[in-house]
């Protein structure tokens, strides 16, 4: 029985070894002599690699964990996807150049993360982004702007990180510039997709009217015909905060309901609001 057990174990080990060789061989298929050149033309942008130090910072400010699913748009040589996979996340690289896709797969095998890193040859405008909890990119502002409506329709709390380029009038929630280990393209910008709260809400025997511009919120709270202007209104994913008449309101948005707490005069109260109209 022991001999049979060890023979089976040896056979399993041999199968794993052959599988590893096969993965390496598959990753190396394509143009084996392919070497990408900085500035080479792509479908939407030229290829310029993000410095590794900034890749690390982008994933750091996005707080990537093993629970995340990262999608890198325009993944190039795969470095952002591979770095995310090394953090334990599942990651997908979307790249239009098939030679870059093959190179990325080879790099993922060498890095030992091919089980968590996937690369596909696809158009980033036609790729399903709905599974992402984090999206990374190094694209031009006009492309960011074309992607923006789709990004704003993603699940609230999805984190978006860009190398250098903005989302125009959608201000970043965080901007970090590296001063060391980086000589060019050294700025990381983070956005957190906000919940959609624009409209009127029933709050107890009153009404909450919200006007939203991305993560910024204005509006009023009306009770018994008296209207109170909101101040310091902001969304961070599905979390909303605002002040009204000296009280601080915090809450979580779930579809057509907001539930949270009010801090006023040292006491805490619960509140719930239901959407009346958009």
N, C-alpha and C positions, 0 to 999 in steps of 0.2 A: 504494500500500500504506500509506503514512504517513497519507494522508487517511482511509482506512478505519479505521486503528488509532485515530486521534484521535476519529473519530465514535463508535466503539465505547466509547472511554473516556468520552466525553461522555454517552453513553447510560447507562453504568453509574453515573456520578456522579448523573445525574438520578434513576435508580431509588433510589439510597440516600437522596437528598433526599426523595423521595416517601414512602419507608418511614419516615423520621424524622417527617414530618408525620403519617403514619397512626398511629404509636405515640403521639404527643402527643394526637391526636384520641381514640384509644381510652382513654388514661389519663384524659381529661377527661370521658368519658361518665358518666352518672349525674346526680346532683344537683350542677350546676355551682356553685350558690350555697352548698353545704354548708360549714359552719364548725363543727368540733367544739367542744364546751364542756367545760371541766374539770369533772369530777364528774358528767358525763352517764351515765345508766344503761347497762349492757351486760348480756350474758347471765349472766356469772359475777361480774363486778366493775364498779365505776364506772370511767370513764376518767380517769386522772391521768397526764400525760406524765412520763416519766423525764427529769430535767434532762440536757442534752447533756453536761455535764461528767461526770456519772455514767455515761452511756452509754459515753463514751470510756474511763473507768476500768474498767468491767465488761469491755469487750472487751480492755483491756490486761492485766488479771489473768488472763483466760482465754487470753492469748497467741494471739489470732486471727491467722492467716496466710492467704495465698492458697490454701493446701492444705485449708482448713477448709470445712465445710458448716454454716452457722449456722441454727438454727431459733429464731425469736422467738415465744413463745406469748402471744397477746394483743398483737398488733403495733401497734395504734392507728394513729397517723399515719405509721408506717413508719420513724421516725428510727433505731431500732437496726439494722434490716435495711439501711438505706441507708448507715449508718456502717460496718457490717461489709463491705458491698460496696465501699466506698471503700478499704478495706484489702486488697481483692483477693479476698476470700472470696466463695463463692456463698452466698446467704442467702435464706431463706424466711420470710415473715411469715404467721402464722395469726391471722385476725381474724374474728369473727362478724358484725360490723356491715358490711354491703355498702358503705355510704357511706364508711366509713373505708378499706376496701379500695381503692375508686376513688381516694380522696384520696392514699393511699400510692403507688399506681401513678403518679399525676400527679407527686408529689414525687420519685419515682425517676427519671422522665424528666427533670425539671428538673435533678436532681443529676447526670445523665449516667451512671447506673448500671443502667439498665433491663435490660441484658444479663446482670447478675449478681444482680439483686434480683427476687424473685418474691413475689407476694402472693395468698393464696387466702382465700375466705370459707368458714370451716369451724369445727367444734366442736373445741377443743383436746384434749378427751378422746377424740376419735375419729380424731385425726390420727396417722399413722405417724411415729414419731420415730427409727426405726432408722438412718436415713442420717446423722443429726446427729453431728458431732464436738463441737459446742458448742450448748447450749440456753440462751437468755436468757429472763428473765421478770420481771414485776412483778405478782405475784398474791398473794392473801391466804394466810395460813398454812394454812387448812383445804383450800384448793385445792392448794397445794404438797404437803400430806399425801396427798391423793387421787392425785396424780400420782406420788408417791414410789415405789410398787412398780414402775411401768413404767420409771421412770428407773433404778432399781437393776438392772433387767434389760437395760439398754443395754450396749454394748460397754465393757469396762473402759478407763478413760482418757478417756471422754467427760466434757467439762467442763460444769458447770451453774453459771450465774451468776444471782443474784437481786438485785433492788433491794429492800433493807431486810428482807424477810420471810424467815423461817427455814424449816428442814425439821424443826422440833421437836427430837427427841432425836438426829437425825443432825447432829452438829456440823459446821460449815463447816471446810474445810481452810484457808481464808483469809478474813479480814474486814478490809475497808478502809473508812475513813470519810473523806470529803472535808471539808477545813476551809476551802477557798477555792473560789470560783466556784459555790457550791451553798448554798442556804438551807433546803431541805427535801427529804426523801427522798434522803439523801446517803450511804447505806451500801451497799456492794457485798459480797456474800457468794459465795464460790466453793466448790463441791464437785467432787471428781473421783470418778467412778463406780469403786468398787473391784471387783477380781476376787473371785470366790466361792471361799473356801478352807476354809470350815468343814468339819471332819471329820478323818479319820485318813489319814496318808501314810506310805508305806514309804520310809525314808531309809537306804540301805545295809543294814546288819544291825540297824538300829534302827527306831523308829517316832516319827513327829512327829504330835502331836495338837493341832489348832488349833480354837479357839473364836473366832468372829468376831462383832463387833457393828459393822456398817458398815465403816469403815476401820481400826478398832482390833482388835488381835489378841492373844489370850492363849493359853496352852497349855503343853505340856511336850514334852520330847525324851527318849526312853527308850532306853538301851543296856544290854544284859545285866542287865536287871531294875532298873537304877538310873534314876530319873526326875529330870530337871532342869527346873525351871520356866523358862519364857521371860519375858523382860522387854523393854520398849520395842518391842513388836510393833506394826507399822503397815503399812497398804497405801496405796499411791498409784497408783491405776489397777491395772496388772498387776505393779507392783513391790512386793515384800514385803521387810521388814527386821525382824529381831529379834535379841536377844542371848540366848546360852545358855552358862552356865559361863565367862563372860569372853570368849567368841568372838562375833564379829559376823557374822551370816548376812544375805546379800542375795541376791535372786533374782527371776526373772521367771516369772509364772504363765501357762502356755499350756494351757488346758483342764484335763486331769488330770495335768499334769506341772509341776514347778517345777525350774528349773535356775539355778544361781548360784555364788557364791563364799563361802568362809568366811575371815575374817581373824582369826588367832589367833597370839599371841606373835610378831608381826612377819612371819608367813608367810601365804601365801594358798593355799587349796585349793578345788577344785571340788566341788560337791554337786548331787545330783539326787534328787528325791522324786517318787513316783508315788502317786496317790490310791488308797486302799484302800476308803474308804467316805465317804459324806456325813454 
